[in-house]
Amino acid sequence: MTDLVPSRPHGRRVVIVGAGFGGMAAARVLARQKTVDLTVVDRRNHHLFQPMLYQVATGGLAPPQVAWPIRRLLGGRSNVRVLMDEVTGVDKSAREVLIGKRRIPYDTLVIATGAAHSYFGHDEWAPFAPGLKTLEDAIAIRRRILSAFEQAEACAVADDRGRLLTIVVVGGGPTGVELAGSIAELARFALAGDFRCIDPGEARVLLIQAGPRLLEPFPEPLSWKAEADLKRLGVEVRRGAAVTACDAGGVTVGGERIPAATVLWAAGVAASPAAAWLGVAADRAGRVPTLPDLTLPDHPEIFVIGDTSVVKGADGRPFPGLAAVANQQGRHVAKTVMARLAGRGPAPFRYRDHGVLAMVGRNSAVARIGRIHLSGRLAWVIWGVLHIGLLVSLRSRFAVMSEWIWSYLTYRRGAQLIIGRD
């Protein structure tokens, strides 16, 4: 069954699969072009600002402050159709996207389906060590963390209480560092005085990194600065040792068994099944190799962007898996589509590296902006200003800023709710 799209001149039916940073960046530009018939397909009805998702997981922000309905962001324009559904394949010869038995025709296809968690061949660890990619993940992690403190309050056995108050974060990239720092602050400040039988500040927070240092994409001095700041918050940092076992009772690291009720995974990602849909060979992370203009070889009508793709820059190295890269790629695709409709040829994608930032904790962050390296309070302020500015909703900007100011002044967090159950 083929979905019919209103008849327009050839070349103007654009289908975008995925409404993350790359897909939404392309969609918001193309939605304003009345000559384009745009269809956006996503499994969820919302666009998510992932860099702040860890704050939802640790009670700092509420879900509506970091996510917005796709339909609202695209303005309800008559040339735009939004489908909440799951793509199952792509028929390249017929130029159709498959959604079960349905077929969505396209002249230009943009695949921006992002990435999922990678457990490096140990998918059986997933139920015991959830990752952080979706709102559902964040709410589930918040439930696990807060429930552990509640269970420890009711526990009369010291060993069991120690296991309940041990939280392990696996992975020393930006997500792992931000999660570990935020959890330590939650325990030592936000929950202080809330319990009678336990001291939340005695919770043990461990950050496990298999590599030699944290934040490996950052300059080395910033990595050591971030580690020092984490240790000041009370986080135990283990470097150079990988997790070799994980179950409901805890983890094994470097031969040492660590009993822990809460294990969180931030160690790796794997691309979506896009390579299988397209019938192409993926790299080791499951990403689709593309040409410099972000198109699939021999298929200039198919773009693959964001964490779904791997494309090398002028220096021969792949672009990093950052939101900024996906955002710029989405805008590049939109400009390329419009240029083609105007009869102009494609141009290679050029990434403008504006730097990288990572939050560590209160008054503490690290940043590389061009050749400038920053840490401490100034980097923390820059992180906050930039992230508020990147939120797509003016209402969310005010809400997040108000929440942060209140939390900064009171050391409290306004979303410490346990919702649902494991």
C-alpha positions in Angstrom: 0.0 0.0 0.0 1.6 3.3 -1.1 0.7 6.5 0.6 -0.3 9.2 -1.9 1.3 12.6 -1.6 -0.2 15.7 -3.2 1.0 16.0 -6.8 3.9 18.4 -7.2 6.8 18.6 -9.8 9.3 15.8 -9.7 12.0 16.2 -7.1 10.1 17.9 -4.3 8.9 15.0 -2.2 11.3 14.9 0.8 11.0 12.3 3.5 13.1 12.7 6.7 13.4 9.6 9.0 14.2 10.7 12.5 13.5 14.0 14.4 16.7 14.3 16.4 19.1 17.2 15.9 20.0 16.4 12.3 16.5 15.5 11.1 14.8 18.4 12.9 17.5 20.9 11.6 16.7 19.9 8.1 12.9 19.7 8.6 12.7 23.2 10.1 14.4 24.7 7.1 12.5 22.7 4.5 9.1 23.2 6.2 9.3 26.9 5.3 9.7 26.1 1.6 6.2 25.8 0.1 7.5 24.2 -3.0 8.6 21.1 -0.9 6.3 18.4 0.2 7.8 17.3 3.5 7.1 14.1 5.5 8.8 13.5 8.9 8.7 10.0 10.4 9.7 9.3 14.0 8.9 6.6 16.5 8.0 9.3 19.0 5.9 12.5 18.7 8.6 14.7 20.2 12.0 16.2 19.5 14.4 15.7 22.5 17.3 18.0 23.6 19.6 15.2 24.6 22.4 17.2 26.2 20.2 18.0 29.1 18.6 14.6 29.4 20.9 13.7 32.3 19.3 16.4 34.3 15.9 14.8 33.9 17.5 11.5 35.0 18.8 13.1 38.2 15.7 15.2 39.1 17.0 18.6 38.0 14.5 19.2 35.2 11.1 17.9 34.1 10.6 16.1 30.8 8.6 18.9 29.1 11.5 21.3 29.7 13.7 19.3 27.3 11.3 17.9 24.8 8.7 19.4 22.4 6.0 18.0 20.0 7.4 17.7 16.5 4.1 19.0 15.0 4.3 22.2 17.0 8.0 22.8 16.1 7.1 22.5 12.4 4.3 25.0 12.7 1.4 22.9 11.3 2.2 24.0 7.8 0.1 22.6 4.9 3.1 21.2 3.1 4.3 19.2 6.1 3.1 15.7 7.3 4.3 14.1 10.5 4.0 10.4 11.0 4.6 8.7 14.4 5.6 5.3 13.2 8.6 3.0 12.8 10.4 2.5 9.5 11.2 -1.1 8.6 13.1 -0.6 5.4 13.9 1.3 2.3 13.2 0.3 -1.3 15.9 2.2 -3.2 14.9 1.2 -6.6 11.3 2.3 -6.2 12.3 5.2 -4.0 9.9 4.3 -1.2 10.3 4.2 2.6 8.7 1.1 4.1 6.5 1.3 7.3 5.3 -2.3 7.6 3.1 -2.8 4.5 2.8 0.9 3.9 5.1 2.7 1.4 6.0 6.4 1.5 7.3 7.6 -1.9 10.2 10.1 -1.9 12.4 12.0 -4.3 14.8 12.9 -1.6 15.4 10.7 1.5 17.1 11.9 4.7 18.0 9.3 7.2 18.8 10.7 10.7 17.9 7.9 13.0 20.7 8.5 15.6 22.2 5.8 17.7 21.3 3.3 20.5 23.3 1.9 23.4 26.1 -0.5 22.7 27.2 -3.1 25.3 30.1 -4.3 23.2 28.6 -7.8 22.6 27.0 -8.1 26.1 23.4 -7.1 25.3 22.4 -9.3 28.3 23.7 -6.5 30.5 21.1 -4.1 29.3 18.3 -4.8 31.9 20.8 -4.3 34.7 22.6 -1.2 33.3 20.2 1.1 31.4 21.6 3.8 29.1 20.4 7.3 28.6 19.0 8.1 25.1 15.3 8.8 25.5 12.8 10.4 28.0 11.8 6.9 29.0 15.4 6.1 29.8 15.7 9.2 31.9 12.5 8.6 33.9 13.5 5.0 34.5 17.0 6.0 35.7 15.5 8.7 38.0 13.2 6.0 39.4 16.1 3.6 40.1 18.3 6.2 41.7 15.6 7.7 44.0 14.1 4.2 44.8 17.6 3.1 45.9 17.6 5.8 48.6 14.1 5.0 49.7 14.9 1.3 50.0 18.1 2.0 51.9 16.0 4.1 54.4 13.9 1.0 55.1 16.7 -1.5 55.1 18.0 -2.8 58.4 21.0 -4.9 57.1 24.2 -2.8 56.8 25.6 -4.8 53.8 22.3 -4.4 51.9 22.2 -0.8 52.7 25.7 -0.3 51.4 24.8 -2.0 48.1 21.7 0.2 47.8 23.7 3.3 48.3 26.3 2.4 45.7 25.8 3.8 42.2 28.1 2.9 39.3 28.3 4.9 36.1 30.1 3.0 33.3 31.7 5.3 30.7 33.9 8.4 31.1 32.6 10.4 28.2 30.6 13.6 28.6 27.4 11.7 29.5 29.1 9.6 32.1 30.9 12.6 33.6 27.8 14.7 33.8 25.7 11.8 35.2 28.3 11.0 37.9 28.7 14.6 39.0 25.0 15.2 39.0 24.3 12.1 41.1 26.9 13.0 43.6 25.4 16.5 44.0 21.9 15.0 44.3 23.1 12.8 47.2 25.2 15.3 49.0 23.1 18.4 48.6 19.6 18.0 47.2 18.7 15.0 49.4 20.5 16.3 52.5 18.2 16.1 55.5 15.4 14.3 53.8 16.0 11.0 55.5 16.0 9.9 59.1 17.9 6.6 59.1 20.5 7.2 56.3 22.8 10.0 55.3 22.4 10.3 51.5 25.8 12.1 51.5 27.4 8.7 52.3 26.3 7.3 49.0 29.2 5.8 47.0 29.3 7.0 43.4 31.8 5.3 41.1 32.7 6.3 37.5 34.3 3.5 35.5 36.4 4.3 32.4 38.1 1.6 30.4 40.4 4.1 28.7 43.4 6.0 30.2 41.5 9.2 31.0 38.0 10.8 31.1 36.6 13.0 28.3 39.0 11.6 25.7 37.8 14.0 22.9 38.9 17.0 25.1 42.4 18.3 25.5 44.3 16.3 28.2 44.6 19.1 30.8 40.8 19.5 30.8 40.3 15.7 31.3 42.5 15.9 34.5 40.7 19.0 35.7 37.3 17.3 35.2 38.5 14.2 37.2 39.8 16.4 40.0 36.5 18.2 40.2 34.6 14.9 40.3 36.8 13.7 43.1 36.0 16.9 45.1 32.4 16.0 44.8 33.1 12.6 46.2 33.0 10.5 43.0 35.4 7.6 42.8 37.0 7.4 39.4 38.4 4.1 38.1 40.4 4.4 34.9 42.1 1.8 32.7 39.7 -1.0 33.8 36.7 -2.3 31.9 33.6 -3.9 33.2 33.8 -7.7 32.7 30.5 -8.7 34.3 27.2 -7.0 35.1 24.1 -8.4 36.8 21.4 -7.4 39.3 23.8 -7.5 42.1 26.5 -5.2 40.7 29.5 -5.2 38.4 33.0 -6.8 38.1 35.8 -4.4 37.2 39.4 -5.5 36.9 38.7 -8.6 38.8 37.0 -6.7 41.7 33.4 -7.4 42.5 31.5 -4.1 43.3 28.0 -4.7 44.8 25.7 -2.0 43.5 21.9 -1.7 43.3 22.2 1.0 40.5 24.4 0.6 37.4 24.1 3.1 34.6 25.6 2.7 31.1 27.3 5.5 29.2 30.1 3.6 27.6 29.2 3.2 24.0 26.7 3.7 21.2 25.7 1.8 18.1 24.0 3.2 15.0 20.4 2.4 14.0 19.6 -0.4 11.5 19.8 2.1 8.6 22.7 0.2 7.0 20.5 -2.9 6.8 17.6 -0.9 5.3 19.9 0.5 2.6 21.7 -2.8 1.9 25.2 -1.3 2.5 28.2 -2.4 4.5 28.4 -0.5 7.8 31.5 0.3 9.9 32.2 -1.4 13.2 29.8 0.9 15.0 27.0 0.2 12.5 27.3 3.6 10.8 26.7 4.1 7.1 29.7 5.5 5.1 28.7 8.5 3.0 30.3 10.7 0.4 31.6 14.2 1.4 28.2 15.7 0.5 26.5 13.3 3.0 24.9 11.2 0.2 25.0 7.5 -0.2 27.4 6.3 -2.9 25.5 5.8 -6.2 22.4 7.3 -4.7 22.6 11.1 -4.6 18.9 11.2 -3.6 19.7 9.6 -0.2 21.3 11.5 2.6 22.5 9.9 5.8 23.5 12.2 8.7 24.2 12.4 12.4 25.2 9.4 14.4 23.8 7.2 11.7 26.6 8.1 9.3 30.3 8.2 9.2 31.9 10.8 6.9 35.5 12.0 6.9 36.6 15.6 7.0 39.5 17.2 5.1 41.9 15.8 7.7 40.8 12.3 6.9 39.2 11.8 10.3 35.5 11.1 10.9 33.5 13.9 12.3 32.7 13.4 16.0 29.3 12.2 17.1 28.1 15.5 18.5 24.8 17.3 18.4 26.5 20.3 16.7 27.7 18.0 13.9 24.2 16.6 13.3 22.7 20.1 13.5 25.1 21.5 10.9 24.6 18.4 8.7 20.8 18.8 8.8 21.1 22.4 7.7 23.6 21.4 4.9 21.1 18.8 3.6 18.3 21.4 3.5 20.4 23.8 1.6 21.5 21.1 -0.8 17.9 20.1 -1.5 17.0 23.7 -2.2 20.1 24.2 -4.4 19.1 21.1 -6.5 15.6 22.4 -7.0 17.1 25.6 -8.2 19.4 23.7 -10.7 22.6 24.0 -8.7 25.0 21.2 -8.0 26.0 19.7 -4.6 28.7 20.9 -2.3 30.7 18.9 0.3 29.8 19.3 4.0 32.1 21.4 6.0 31.9 21.2 9.8 32.6 24.4 11.7 34.0 23.3 15.0 32.8 25.7 17.7 34.2 23.6 20.5 33.1 21.1 23.1 31.8 21.5 26.6 31.0 19.2 29.5 29.3 20.0 32.8 31.0 18.4 35.9 29.0 20.0 38.8 28.0 23.1 40.6 30.4 25.9 39.4 32.4 23.4 37.5 32.6 22.6 33.8 35.3 22.2 31.1 35.3 23.7 27.7 37.4 23.9 24.5 36.4 26.8 22.3 38.7 27.0 19.4 42.2 27.1 20.9 40.9 28.4 24.2 40.7 26.0 27.1 38.4 26.9 30.0 37.4 25.2 33.3 35.7 26.1 36.5 33.0 28.7 37.0 33.5 30.5 33.7 33.2 27.3 31.7 30.1 26.5 33.8 28.4 29.8 33.0 29.3 29.4 29.3 27.8 25.9 29.3 24.6 27.1 30.8 24.2 30.1 28.5 24.9 28.1 25.4 22.5 25.3 26.3 19.7 27.6 27.2 20.2 29.4 23.9 20.0 26.1 22.0 16.6 25.2 23.4 14.1 25.5 20.6 11.3 26.8 22.8 11.3 30.3 24.4 9.0 29.0 27.1 11.5 26.2 27.9 14.4 28.7 28.1 12.6 30.7 30.8 11.5 27.5 32.6 15.0 26.0 32.6 16.6 29.2 33.6 14.2 29.6 36.5 14.7 26.0 37.6 18.5 26.4 37.6 18.4 29.7 39.5 16.1 28.1 42.2 18.3 25.0 42.4 21.5 27.1 42.6 20.1 29.2 45.5 18.4 26.4 47.5 20.5 23.3 46.5 17.1 21.6 45.8 15.7 19.9 42.7 12.2 20.2 41.6 11.6 16.9 39.8 12.4 14.3 42.4 9.4 12.1 41.7 9.4 8.3 41.5 7.1 7.4 38.6 6.2 3.9 37.6 8.0 0.8 38.7 10.7 -1.6 37.4 
